[in-house]
């Protein structure tokens, strides 16, 4: 079953299987989360305010990489 990325996922942390933050969701477009793998403080503030924006440095998050989605984070699978 496909993993549904909610539209309000912008600003959530992306964490690896060990719980280490590896990025932040900067936008959700057509059910795909876009991730900034090296967010600075400006990026974090902008996404927390809901100012969606993707850049060339943002990467689409592949569904098969996702283990779980909570209200605070998207946890990546340890199988990668």
Backbone as a chain_set.jsonl record, in Angstrom:
{"seq": "XXXXXXXXXXXXXXXXXXXXXXXXXXXXXXXXXXXXXXXXXXXXXXXXXXXXXXXXXXXXXXXXXXXXXXXXXXXXXXXX", "coords": {"N": [[0.851, -1.176, 0.0], [0.619, 2.203, -0.862], [2.463, 4.882, 0.685], [1.003, 7.629, 2.19], [1.755, 10.96, 1.985], [0.989, 13.553, 4.017], [-0.42, 16.791, 3.29], [0.203, 18.652, 5.225], [2.751, 18.055, 6.094], [4.928, 19.654, 5.77], [7.785, 21.05, 7.182], [8.241, 19.033, 8.974], [10.596, 16.911, 10.572], [12.995, 14.811, 8.969], [14.056, 11.694, 9.766], [16.579, 9.198, 10.304], [16.706, 5.567, 10.602], [17.828, 5.273, 13.091], [17.033, 7.467, 14.483], [18.316, 9.873, 14.028], [18.371, 13.207, 12.875], [18.098, 13.9, 9.478], [17.242, 15.66, 7.632], [14.702, 18.003, 6.454], [11.259, 18.435, 5.701], [10.429, 20.399, 3.003], [8.453, 20.955, 1.193], [5.326, 19.693, -0.088], [4.204, 18.138, -2.841], [1.763, 17.004, -4.949], [1.476, 14.683, -3.39], [4.089, 13.924, -2.905], [6.868, 14.281, -0.829], [9.275, 16.831, -0.49], [12.636, 17.183, 0.31], [14.998, 18.962, 2.22], [18.205, 18.244, 2.648], [20.149, 19.435, 4.136], [19.337, 21.524, 6.083], [19.363, 24.957, 6.915], [19.051, 27.448, 9.526], [17.358, 29.434, 8.512], [15.915, 28.025, 6.551], [14.562, 26.212, 8.195], [12.925, 27.901, 9.755], [11.377, 29.11, 7.732], [9.977, 26.867, 6.674], [8.576, 26.035, 8.948], [6.83, 28.122, 9.202], [5.205, 27.592, 7.151], [5.842, 28.352, 4.591], [6.137, 27.159, 1.756], [8.632, 25.995, -0.416], [10.674, 24.862, -2.982], [13.959, 23.981, -3.932], [16.857, 23.582, -6.05], [18.386, 22.043, -4.43], [16.708, 20.467, -2.974], [15.239, 17.296, -2.479], [13.142, 14.759, -3.87], [11.296, 12.6, -1.792], [11.342, 9.212, -1.802], [8.716, 6.828, -1.784], [9.256, 4.17, -0.965], [11.316, 4.479, 0.795], [10.315, 5.271, 3.186], [9.483, 4.54, 6.531], [7.76, 5.118, 8.789], [5.242, 7.615, 9.499], [4.732, 10.339, 11.544], [3.136, 12.855, 13.627], [5.203, 14.598, 14.037], [7.496, 13.805, 12.647], [9.105, 12.139, 9.846], [10.059, 8.956, 9.507], [12.745, 7.167, 8.218], [13.207, 4.075, 6.484], [15.107, 1.339, 7.729], [16.132, -0.358, 5.916], [17.469, 0.635, 3.771]], "CA": [[0.0, 0.0, 0.0], [1.444, 3.414, -0.929], [2.515, 5.756, 1.841], [0.429, 8.933, 1.892], [2.392, 12.095, 2.637], [-0.04, 14.581, 4.191], [-0.048, 18.134, 2.858], [0.734, 19.43, 6.348], [4.045, 17.496, 6.502], [5.967, 20.676, 5.633], [8.397, 21.402, 8.452], [8.558, 17.849, 9.778], [11.949, 16.379, 10.463], [13.239, 13.51, 8.366], [15.032, 11.025, 10.622], [16.955, 7.862, 9.86], [16.191, 4.48, 11.443], [18.386, 5.428, 14.433], [16.48, 8.668, 15.093], [19.137, 11.05, 13.726], [17.777, 14.076, 11.87], [18.866, 13.938, 8.235], [16.674, 16.676, 6.759], [13.412, 18.591, 6.816], [10.34, 18.526, 4.566], [10.266, 21.791, 2.593], [7.231, 21.091, 0.396], [4.629, 18.479, -0.503], [3.564, 18.384, -4.135], [1.129, 15.816, -5.522], [1.715, 13.544, -2.522], [5.518, 13.665, -2.753], [7.57, 15.208, 0.059], [10.586, 17.294, -0.944], [13.464, 17.241, 1.504], [16.27, 19.666, 2.26], [19.07, 17.361, 3.432], [21.08, 20.238, 4.935], [18.6, 22.762, 6.335], [19.89, 25.987, 7.802], [18.032, 28.029, 10.4], [16.385, 30.137, 7.676], [15.045, 27.012, 5.957], [13.704, 25.665, 9.242], [11.915, 28.909, 10.089], [10.485, 29.259, 6.578], [9.066, 25.738, 6.568], [7.688, 26.038, 10.118], [5.808, 29.129, 8.928], [4.368, 27.116, 6.055], [6.245, 28.974, 3.331], [6.681, 26.095, 0.928], [9.507, 26.376, -1.515], [11.683, 23.866, -3.278], [15.097, 24.478, -4.693], [17.611, 22.517, -6.698], [19.002, 21.227, -3.391], [15.675, 19.659, -2.344], [15.116, 16.008, -3.14], [11.878, 14.069, -3.614], [11.421, 11.444, -0.907], [10.734, 8.035, -2.416], [7.815, 6.121, -0.875], [9.852, 2.951, -0.423], [12.297, 4.854, 1.815], [9.593, 5.685, 4.402], [9.036, 3.509, 7.454], [6.568, 5.61, 9.472], [4.977, 9.051, 9.501], [4.038, 10.785, 12.753], [2.82, 14.279, 13.583], [6.426, 15.379, 14.177], [8.617, 13.379, 11.814], [9.004, 11.041, 8.893], [11.191, 8.076, 9.799], [13.174, 6.394, 7.074], [13.384, 2.64, 6.68], [16.474, 0.889, 7.97], [16.479, -1.289, 4.853], [18.059, 1.339, 2.625]], "C": [[0.897, 1.239, 0.0], [1.355, 4.244, 0.35], [1.985, 7.124, 1.45], [1.148, 10.011, 2.691], [1.33, 13.176, 2.795], [0.477, 15.952, 3.771], [0.564, 18.962, 3.985], [2.068, 18.887, 6.87], [5.183, 18.506, 6.385], [6.467, 21.08, 7.014], [8.73, 20.214, 9.326], [10.004, 17.427, 9.528], [11.934, 15.057, 9.708], [14.332, 12.88, 9.217], [15.345, 9.638, 10.064], [16.436, 6.826, 10.85], [16.701, 4.566, 12.875], [17.889, 6.678, 15.145], [17.291, 9.928, 14.872], [18.468, 11.898, 12.65], [18.689, 14.138, 10.647], [18.322, 14.98, 7.258], [15.355, 17.177, 7.294], [12.558, 18.668, 5.547], [10.121, 20.001, 4.241], [8.996, 22.019, 1.792], [6.623, 19.716, 0.176], [3.876, 18.835, -1.771], [3.061, 17.066, -4.695], [1.451, 14.56, -4.724], [3.171, 13.167, -2.333], [6.132, 14.728, -1.848], [8.908, 15.563, -0.564], [11.393, 17.646, 0.287], [14.719, 18.069, 1.27], [17.149, 18.848, 3.204], [20.06, 18.12, 4.304], [20.421, 21.567, 5.267], [19.342, 23.701, 7.282], [18.753, 26.557, 8.631], [16.968, 28.766, 9.599], [15.406, 29.165, 7.049], [14.066, 26.461, 6.991], [12.592, 26.634, 9.621], [10.899, 29.036, 8.965], [9.502, 28.101, 6.488], [8.122, 25.657, 7.756], [6.565, 27.062, 9.949], [4.894, 28.731, 7.773], [4.691, 27.746, 4.72], [6.942, 27.939, 2.474], [7.521, 26.659, -0.199], [10.486, 25.236, -1.737], [12.781, 24.511, -4.095], [15.797, 23.293, -5.337], [18.26, 21.591, -5.677], [17.991, 20.332, -2.673], [15.437, 18.403, -3.175], [13.76, 15.392, -2.86], [12.141, 12.824, -2.76], [10.645, 10.28, -1.527], [9.91, 7.269, -1.383], [8.462, 4.917, -0.215], [10.902, 3.238, 0.661], [11.645, 5.145, 3.166], [9.179, 4.475, 5.227], [7.734, 3.944, 8.117], [6.471, 7.13, 9.348], [4.209, 9.367, 10.775], [3.723, 12.267, 12.591], [4.07, 15.152, 13.598], [7.529, 15.029, 13.19], [8.207, 12.325, 10.802], [10.259, 10.212, 9.11], [11.474, 7.206, 8.581], [13.365, 4.927, 7.457], [14.852, 2.324, 6.917], [16.991, -0.031, 6.882], [17.187, -0.642, 3.672], [19.511, 1.02, 2.459]], "O": [[1.842, 1.312, 0.786], [0.314, 4.298, 1.006], [2.461, 7.719, 0.483], [1.153, 9.984, 3.922], [0.816, 13.673, 1.793], [1.669, 16.237, 3.885], [1.354, 19.871, 3.729], [2.473, 19.228, 7.981], [6.291, 18.24, 6.852], [5.68, 21.409, 7.901], [9.432, 20.364, 10.326], [10.543, 17.571, 8.431], [10.979, 14.286, 9.798], [15.408, 13.455, 9.377], [14.501, 8.994, 9.442], [15.792, 7.182, 11.837], [16.089, 4.003, 13.783], [18.274, 6.933, 16.287], [16.989, 10.961, 15.47], [18.041, 11.37, 11.623], [19.888, 14.392, 10.761], [18.879, 15.164, 6.175], [14.934, 16.846, 8.403], [13.07, 18.931, 4.459], [9.681, 20.769, 5.097], [8.506, 23.146, 1.714], [7.315, 18.701, 0.244], [3.02, 19.72, -1.774], [3.832, 16.127, -4.893], [1.673, 13.494, -5.3], [3.464, 12.179, -1.659], [5.945, 15.925, -2.067], [9.597, 14.697, -1.104], [10.904, 18.318, 1.195], [15.412, 17.908, 0.266], [16.879, 18.764, 4.402], [20.744, 17.514, 5.128], [20.868, 22.618, 4.806], [19.875, 23.283, 8.31], [17.6, 26.172, 8.441], [15.792, 28.73, 9.962], [14.204, 29.43, 7.01], [12.886, 26.267, 6.699], [11.443, 26.226, 9.79], [9.694, 29.068, 9.214], [8.314, 28.321, 6.251], [6.972, 25.249, 7.594], [5.475, 26.886, 10.493], [3.935, 29.434, 7.454], [3.878, 27.677, 3.799], [8.169, 27.846, 2.459], [7.171, 27.65, -0.84], [11.061, 24.708, -0.785], [12.554, 25.459, -4.847], [15.376, 22.146, -5.183], [18.645, 20.472, -6.016], [18.385, 19.516, -1.84], [15.435, 18.442, -4.406], [13.263, 15.483, -1.737], [13.103, 12.093, -2.994], [9.437, 10.37, -1.743], [10.345, 7.082, -0.247], [8.242, 4.666, 0.97], [11.326, 2.322, 1.365], [12.337, 5.254, 4.178], [8.605, 3.516, 4.71], [6.724, 3.246, 8.031], [7.462, 7.826, 9.126], [3.178, 8.758, 11.063], [4.006, 12.862, 11.551], [4.011, 16.321, 13.215], [8.403, 15.852, 12.919], [7.14, 11.717, 10.882], [11.377, 10.693, 8.926], [10.576, 6.597, 8.0], [13.648, 4.598, 8.609], [15.733, 2.978, 6.36], [18.151, -0.444, 6.912], [17.471, -1.31, 2.678], [20.155, 1.53, 1.542]]}, "num_chains": 1, "name": "protein.A"}
